Amino acid sequence: MNTSLLVGLLGGAAVGAGLLLFALSLRPARPSLATSLAQIDAGREVSTQTISTTAINEGLSGWRTSLGSRLSAALTARGVRLLSVRSDLAVMGRSMEGFLATTVLLSVGGLVFGPFLYGAMDVVGASLPAPLVVLVTLLFVILGLALPAATLTREAAARRRDFRHAVGSFLDLVAMNLSGGRGVPEALGAAAGIGGGWPFARIRDALAFARLQGLTPWAALGRLGEELSIEELRDLAAALTLVADDGAKIRASLGARAATLRRRELAEIVGKAEERSQSMIVAQLVICFGFLLFLAYPAVSRIFKS
């Protein structure tokens, strides 16, 4: 059989299989009994969605959102929650629908890229081996699936570091308001209103959303910590729940927690600086080794020629 015909058949089969799997993934699945019960229980719980997230989700529209909504509903019906991805998206202020649509579109684009590359090379008169075309197609599909998740994880980790830095300042502001004679709820609201930046905006939204739901401020902070996977907020909510009636103990505890956060952040900065210093030393050694090879090459070549 002709090689070009074989590659064309393999490429067409790969594209057809990918489109079939994509269509089957959009097909509504019959949820199991456990999944149905979990959805009912989730509907009875108090919503953890913040005001900022609600505004972002309502602002999405178009065919991309429709595709993402179908994918999200299909995953939910099959019991797939993707909790870590949802937490990272909540930190970044993005929707699950947009993330799923981007991932699927990139993977489908990678699936089409292999046959397209083979056709383009065939047009210019060059030929590629069939295994290479299949390998390139699979590689681009894997990249399309993994690249959005890897990028999201890296960006969310950076924003979590910024949020932890803001939590230390928030604790100091709450302690100062408590020293001024305010109660714990008033001190939390005043401290959130003083600070700027997106972390304080998320804290303000969580506190405002809690007032609408009738929750305590520390419960709202705990829910925000669960939503964003911020351990410091969960610890703060637990501490405020235990000593909410004793202002003096709260001030001392908040001051100690703020100092601990600053020391931890300083240790992380020092560790990163030392890591970069070690990387620079390795780079300098590689450059010196290359320079020595450059100097020694003429003499060594002369010795071997003689």
C-alpha positions in Angstrom: 0.0 0.0 0.0 1.2 3.5 -0.8 2.7 5.3 2.2 0.9 8.5 1.6 -2.4 6.7 1.4 -1.6 4.9 4.6 -0.8 8.1 6.4 -4.0 9.7 5.1 -6.0 6.8 6.3 -4.4 6.9 9.8 -4.8 10.7 10.0 -8.4 10.5 9.0 -9.1 7.7 11.5 -7.4 9.7 14.3 -9.4 12.9 13.5 -12.6 10.9 13.2 -11.9 9.1 16.5 -11.2 12.4 18.2 -14.4 14.0 16.9 -16.4 10.9 18.0 -14.9 11.1 21.5 -15.6 14.8 21.6 -19.2 14.3 20.6 -19.7 11.4 23.1 -18.3 13.6 25.9 -21.0 16.2 25.2 -23.7 13.5 25.3 -25.7 13.8 28.5 -24.9 10.9 30.8 -27.2 9.2 33.2 -25.9 10.1 36.7 -25.6 7.4 39.2 -27.5 7.3 42.5 -24.5 8.5 44.5 -24.0 11.4 42.1 -27.7 12.4 42.3 -27.6 12.3 46.1 -24.4 14.4 46.1 -26.0 17.0 43.9 -29.1 17.2 46.1 -26.9 17.6 49.2 -24.8 20.3 47.5 -28.0 22.2 46.7 -29.0 22.3 50.3 -25.6 23.7 51.5 -25.0 27.4 51.9 -23.4 28.9 48.8 -19.7 29.6 49.0 -19.6 31.7 45.9 -18.4 35.3 46.4 -19.8 38.4 44.8 -16.8 38.8 42.5 -17.1 35.2 41.2 -20.8 35.7 40.5 -20.1 38.9 38.5 -17.4 37.1 36.5 -19.6 34.1 35.7 -22.5 36.3 34.6 -20.2 38.2 32.3 -19.3 35.2 30.2 -21.4 34.6 27.1 -21.1 33.1 23.6 -20.5 29.7 22.0 -17.4 29.2 24.1 -19.4 29.5 27.3 -22.1 27.2 25.9 -19.4 24.6 25.1 -17.9 24.9 28.5 -21.3 24.6 30.2 -22.0 21.4 28.4 -18.6 20.0 29.3 -19.0 21.0 33.0 -22.5 19.5 33.2 -21.2 16.3 31.6 -18.3 16.0 34.1 -20.7 16.8 37.0 -23.1 14.1 35.8 -20.2 11.6 35.8 -19.1 12.6 39.3 -15.9 14.3 38.2 -15.4 17.4 40.5 -11.8 18.7 39.7 -11.6 20.3 43.1 -8.0 21.5 42.7 -8.8 23.1 39.3 -11.9 24.8 40.7 -9.8 26.2 43.6 -7.2 27.5 41.2 -9.9 29.1 39.0 -11.4 30.7 42.1 -8.1 32.3 42.9 -7.6 33.6 39.4 -11.2 34.8 39.1 -12.0 32.6 36.1 -14.8 30.2 35.3 -14.8 26.5 34.9 -16.7 26.8 31.6 -14.0 28.9 30.0 -11.2 26.7 31.2 -12.9 23.5 29.9 -13.7 25.1 26.6 -10.1 26.3 26.2 -8.7 22.9 27.0 -10.9 21.0 24.6 -10.3 23.5 21.8 -6.6 23.2 22.2 -6.6 19.4 22.2 -8.9 19.3 19.1 -6.5 21.8 17.4 -3.6 19.5 18.3 -5.5 16.5 16.9 -6.0 18.3 13.6 -2.4 19.6 13.5 -0.8 16.3 12.5 -2.8 15.6 9.4 -2.6 19.3 8.5 1.2 19.2 8.8 1.4 16.1 6.6 -0.8 17.7 4.0 1.3 20.9 4.0 4.6 18.9 3.6 3.0 16.8 0.8 2.1 20.0 -1.0 5.7 21.3 -1.0 7.0 17.9 -2.2 8.3 16.6 1.1 7.1 13.4 2.8 6.9 12.5 6.5 6.9 9.0 7.9 3.5 7.8 9.2 4.8 7.0 12.8 6.2 10.5 13.0 2.9 12.1 12.0 1.0 10.0 14.6 3.6 10.8 17.2 3.4 14.6 16.5 -0.4 14.4 16.6 -0.4 12.7 20.0 2.2 15.1 21.4 0.2 18.1 20.4 -3.0 16.6 21.8 -1.2 16.0 25.1 0.2 19.5 25.1 -3.3 20.9 24.4 -4.7 19.0 27.4 -1.8 19.8 29.8 -0.9 23.3 28.9 -4.0 25.1 30.3 -3.8 23.2 33.6 -0.1 23.8 34.0 -0.4 27.5 33.3 -3.4 27.8 35.6 -1.5 26.0 38.5 1.6 28.3 38.1 -0.4 31.5 38.0 -2.6 30.4 40.9 0.4 29.6 43.0 1.8 33.1 42.4 -1.6 34.7 43.4 -1.8 32.6 46.5 1.6 33.9 47.6 0.2 37.5 47.1 -2.9 36.6 49.1 -0.8 35.2 52.0 1.2 38.4 52.1 -2.1 40.4 52.2 -3.4 38.1 55.0 -0.5 39.2 57.3 -1.4 42.9 56.7 -5.0 42.1 57.3 -4.2 40.5 60.7 -2.3 43.6 61.7 -5.1 45.9 60.7 -7.7 43.7 62.6 -5.5 43.8 65.7 -5.2 47.6 65.5 -9.0 48.0 65.2 -9.5 45.7 68.2 -7.1 47.8 70.2 -9.3 50.8 69.3 -12.2 49.2 71.1 -14.1 47.7 68.2 -15.7 44.3 68.3 -14.5 41.4 66.2 -17.1 41.7 63.4 -16.6 45.5 63.2 -12.8 45.1 63.3 -12.9 42.6 60.4 -15.1 44.8 58.2 -13.0 47.9 58.9 -9.7 46.1 58.2 -11.0 44.7 55.0 -12.2 48.2 53.9 -8.8 49.8 54.6 -6.7 47.5 52.5 -6.4 47.7 48.7 -5.7 45.2 46.0 -7.6 42.1 44.9 -7.0 40.0 48.1 -8.8 42.7 50.2 -11.5 42.9 47.6 -12.1 39.2 47.9 -12.2 39.4 51.7 -14.7 42.3 51.5 -16.9 40.4 49.1 -16.8 37.3 51.3 -17.9 39.4 54.4 -20.6 41.2 52.4 -21.9 37.8 51.1 -21.9 36.4 54.6 -24.1 39.3 55.8 -26.6 38.4 53.1 -26.6 34.8 54.1 -26.6 35.4 57.9 -23.2 33.9 58.5 -20.6 35.1 61.0 -17.6 36.9 59.6 -15.1 34.2 60.7 -17.3 31.5 59.0 -17.1 33.6 55.8 -13.4 33.8 56.1 -13.2 30.0 56.6 -15.4 29.4 53.5 -13.2 31.8 51.5 -10.1 29.9 52.7 -11.8 26.6 51.6 -12.7 28.1 48.2 -9.3 29.5 47.5 -7.3 26.7 49.3 -5.6 29.4 51.6 -4.6 27.6 54.8 -4.0 30.9 56.7 -7.6 32.0 56.3 -8.9 28.6 57.5 -6.6 28.8 60.6 -7.8 32.4 61.2 -11.4 31.4 61.0 -10.8 28.5 63.4 -9.0 30.8 65.9 -11.7 33.4 65.8 -14.4 30.8 66.3 -12.7 29.6 69.5 -11.9 33.0 71.1 -14.5 35.3 69.5 -15.6 36.6 72.9 -12.2 37.6 74.3 -10.7 40.7 72.5 -7.4 40.6 74.4 -6.6 37.0 73.5 -7.6 37.7 69.9 -5.2 40.7 69.6 -2.3 38.7 71.0 -3.2 35.7 68.7 -3.5 37.9 65.6 -0.2 39.6 66.3 1.6 36.3 66.7 0.0 34.9 63.5 1.0 38.0 61.5 4.6 37.7 62.8 4.7 34.0 61.9 3.4 34.8 58.4 6.1 37.5 57.9 8.8 35.1 59.1 7.6 32.4 56.8 7.5 34.7 53.9 11.0 36.0 54.7 12.2 32.4 54.8 10.7 31.6 51.4 12.3 34.7 49.9 15.7 33.8 51.4 15.3 30.2 50.1 14.5 31.4 46.6 17.4 33.8 46.6 19.8 31.1 47.6 18.4 28.8 45.0 19.0 31.4 42.3 22.5 32.0 43.6 23.2 28.3 43.2 21.8 28.4 39.7 24.1 31.3 38.9 27.1 29.4 40.2 26.3 26.4 38.0 25.9 28.6 35.0 29.2 30.3 35.7 30.9 26.9 36.0 29.4 25.8 32.7 30.7 29.0 31.0 34.2 28.6 32.4 34.3 24.9 31.3 33.2 25.9 27.8 35.9 28.7 27.7 38.6 26.2 28.8 37.5 23.8 26.0 37.7 26.7 23.5 41.2 27.5 24.7 42.4 23.9 24.7 40.8 22.8 21.4 43.7 24.1 19.1 46.4 22.3 21.1 44.4 19.1 21.4 43.6 19.1 17.7 47.3 19.6 16.8 48.3 16.7 19.0 45.8 14.3 17.4 46.8 15.5 13.9 50.5 14.9 14.6 
